[in-house]
C-alpha cells in the first residue's frame, strides 16, 4: 500500500514505487507487443511495443528525478505522471492519445520545479517534455505522429540521464556546447523536414560526443571495488557500441517504420540493456546474479541492423539478446 505523506523521505519512496510500477507496466506492454507480432497483429504490436519502450524510459526517469533532486516534489504531479504513462498504449489505441501525451508532458514539467535551474540535467529534462508536448500540436508529414512521440520523448530523456549520470560517475564534465548542438539538431529533426532522419542521427552522434565516452572509458580505472568492475565495463561497452550502430545504420535505405525500429531496438535498446541489469534489480527489490555478458549487447545491435532486411532474423537476434539480458540478472 502506498501512503502519500508530506515529508521528503515518504515522497522519495512514493516516487520510486511509482517508477517500479511504470517499469513493470512497460514489461507487460513489451510482452504483449512481442506476442502480437507472432500472431501478426501488427497494429497492436506497433502500439504496445513502442509505448512499452517509452513507458520504460519514462518510468526509469521518475527514479532518476528523485535521485537528482533529493527534495520533496509535487506528489499529485508524480502520481498523475505515472498513471498517464501506464495509459499510453490504451490512449493510442482508443484515439485519445494526444490528451494522454499532453498530460505526461505537463505533469513532467511540474515535476521539474525542484531541479536547479542552471543545471544541464534541468535543461535537457525541460526540453524532453517540451518536445513531447509539441508533438500534440505538430503536423508531421515525413514522420507520423506516433513516430514523432517516440522520437521526441525517449531520446532526449536518454540525453538527460546520460549527460548527468555518466560524467558524475567517472568524475569529468560533459561538453555543454555539444549538448546544446544535440538539442538543436533533435529539434530540427522533429520539425518534419525532409532531412529529419539525417538530423536525428546527427543529433545522436553529437550526443555521444557530448557524453565524452573517451573520458568515461579512461576513467574505468577509478573503479576501486573489484567486484563492481565487470558491471562498469559492461556499461561502457553498451555505450561504445552505439557509435558503430549509428554509423552503420545511417545510410540504410528504410522507411519511417524502419527508422523507428532501428531507433527503438538499437539506440534506445542499447541504453536499456546497458543500465537495466544494474538498475532494475534495485528498483524492483530483486536479487541480481551479475553475469554480465557482451553477447547480449551485440545481438541487440545485430537485431537493429538486420530488421530492415529480414524481420524474422532480427526477431531471432532480439530473442537471443533478451534471453542473455535476463540471464545477467536472474539468480
N, C-alpha and C positions, 0 to 999 in steps of 0.2 A: 504493500500500500504506500502510495506517495503522499507525504504530508507537506503541504506548502506552508513554510514558516517564513518569518521575516528576516532572520539573521543570515549572514553571508554563507556560513557553513551549510545550512539547510538548503540554500539556493544552489550551491555548487552540487550537492548531492542530487537535487531535483534535476538540474541540467544534465548531469551525467546519466541519470536513469532514462531521461527522455532521449538522450543521444543513443544509449543502448537499444531503446525501443525502436528508434528510426533505423538503426543498423540491422536489427533483427527483421524489421519490416522489409528492408531492401533485399535481404537474403530470400525472403518469401517471394518478392516480386521477380527477382532474377531467376529463381527456380521455376516460377510459372512461365516466365519468358522462354526458358530453355525447353520446357516440356511442350509448350505451344509451338515451338519451332519444329520439334519432332513430329507433331500432329499436323503440321502445315497450316496452322492458324497464324498466318503471317501478320495480320493486323494486331492480334492480341500480343504476339511476340514483340512487335515494334514498341507498343506502348509500355508493356511491363518490363521489358529488358532495359529500354532507355531510361525509364523513370526509376527503375531499381538502382541503376548506376548513379543517377542524380541524387536519389534519396540517400544512398550510402555516403557519397561525398559530403552531402549537407549534414547528415547525422554525425559523422566524424567531426565536422566543423563545429557543431554545438559544443562538443567536448573541448575542442581547440580553443574556442572563445573563452570558456571558463578557466582554462589554464593560463591564458594571456591576461585576462582582466583581473583575476583573483579578487574580484569585488562583487558585491551584490548587484545584479542586473534587474531587468524587468521580468518578473515571474509570468504575467499574462502573455508578454511577447514570446517568451520561451515556450510556453505550453502551446500557444496558437501556432508558432512556427513548426513545432514537431508534428502537430495534428495536420497542418497544411501539407507538410512533406509526405505524411502517410497517406494522404488522399490524392496525391498527384496522379497515379495511374488511373484511378476511378474518374477523376476530373477530366483527364484527357480522353477517356473513352465515352463519357457522357456528354461532352461538348461544353462543359463549363470550366475547362482547364485554364482559361485566361484569368478567371476570377481567383482560382487557387494559386496560380503563379504570382498574381499581384499580391495576394495575402502572404505568400512566402517572402516576397521582396520587402513588403512594408514591415512585417514583424522582424525580419532580419535587420532592417535599418534601425528599428527601435533597440535591438539588442546591442548595436554598436555604440550606444551612448556612453557606456562606462570606459570605452577604449580611449587611450591617449591620442589626441587629435593629430599630433605631429608624427606619429609612428608610421612606418611603411606598411605594417600589417593593417592599420586603420584605413589607409588609402586604398589598399588592394581589396579589403573586405567591402568598403563602401562602393568601389567600382563594381564588384561582383554582383551586388544587389541592385545597383542602378542599371547595369547591363541587362540583368534578368527582367527588371521592371520595364525597360524599353521594348523588350520583345512582345509585351502585351499590346503596345501601340504601334509596333513596327509593321511594315508591309514588305515581306520578303519575297523576292522573285527568284533569285538564283538559288536560295536555300529556303526550305519550308519552315513554317512557323515553329514546329516542334523540334526540328533540327536546330533552329536558332536557339531554342531554350537550352538544348544540350550543349551547344557551343558557348552560350552566354554564361552558364552557371557553374558547371564543374570545373571548367578550365581556369577561370580567374580565382576560384576557391583554392585550386591546387597551387596557383601562383602565390596566393596569400600565405598558405600553410608552409610551403617550401621556403620562401624567401624570408620567413621569420624563423622557422624551426631549424633548418639546416645550418645557416651561419651561427645561430646561437649554440647549437650542439657542438660544432667544431671550431668555435671561437674566431670568427672572422666576420666581415661585413659584406652584405650583398651589394651589388652595383646599383646605386639609385638611378643613374642615367639610363642604364639598360632596362631597369624595371619600368621606368616611365615610357620608354620606347615600346616595351612589351605591351603596355596598356593601350597606347595609341594604335599600334598595329592590330590588336584584338578588336578595338572599337571600329576601326575601318573595315575589318572583316565582317563584323555584324551589320555594317551599313548596307549590305546586299549588293556590293559592287561585283562586276564581272570577274574580278580578280580575288574574290573572297577567299577561295581555297589557298592561294599563294600567300595572302596576307595572314591567314590563320597559322599556316605552317611557319612563316617568318616570325610571327609572334611567339610561337612555342620554342623555336630555336633561340630567339633572343632571350627568352626567359631562362633557358639553360645557361646562357652566358651571364645573366644577372645573378643566378644562383651560385656562380663561381665553383663549379664541380671540381675544378682542378685543385682548389684550396681544400675542399672537403676531402678529396682523395689523399692529399698530402698530410692532412691533419688526422688521418686514421691512427697515426702513431700516438696521438694524445689520449687514446682509449687505454686506460691503465688496467682495467679489470679484464683479465684474460678470457674469462667466461663470456663477456659481452662482445668480444671482438668478432666472432662469426656473424652476429646479428648486424653489426655495423658494416662489415664487408658486404653482406647480402644487401643491405640498404643502399650502399653506394653503387653496387653492381646494377641494381634496378634503375638508378638514375643514369648511369653511364650508357645503358642500353637504349636510352631514349634518343640519343644523338643519331646512331645508325638507323633506328626505326624511322625517324623523321626524314632523314636524307634519302633513304631508300624508297619511302612511300610518297615523297613529294610529287614525283612526276609519273606515278602510276595513273593511267587514264581510267578514271572511275566517275560515276555519277554521284549525286548528293548522298544517296543512301550508302554507297561505298565509302565515301569520305567519313560519314558518321560512324561506320563500323571500325574503320581504321583508328579514328579518334577515340572511341569508347573502349575498344578492345586493347589498342596499343598504348596510346598516351595516358588515358585515364586508368586503364587496367594495370599498366606497369607501376603507376604510383600506388594503386591499391595493393598490389602484390608486395611492393617494397615495404609498405608500412603496416599492412594488416597483421602479419604474423607477430609483430610486437605489440600493436595497439589493441586488437580485438580481444585477445585473452584477458587483458587488463580491464577493458571496457565491460566485458560480459562476465568477468569474475570466474574464468575457467583456467585450467592448467595449460601450460604451454610446453610441448615436447622439445621445441627449439632444434628441429632437424633442418636447419637452413640449407637449401639446395638451389643451385643456379639453373638447373634444367626447367624448373617451374617458370622462371622469368624468360628463358629462351623460347620455350614452347608457346608462351603467350605472345611474344613478338612474332613468331612464325605464324600464329593464328591470324594476327592482324594483317601481315603482309600477304598471306595466301588467300584471304577472304575474297578479294576482287576477282581471283582467278578460279578458285574451286571452293565453294562454301562447305562441301562435305569434308574435304581435307582440313579446312580451317576449324571445323567443329571437332574433329579428332584431336587436333593440336590443342584446342581450347579445353576439351575434356581432360586431356592428359595434364595440362597445366593446373587445372582445378584440383585434380587428384593429388598432385605433388604439393600444391599450396596447403591443402588440408593436412597432408602428411607432416608438414612442418610443425603444425600446432597440435594435432590430435595425439594424446598420450597412447 
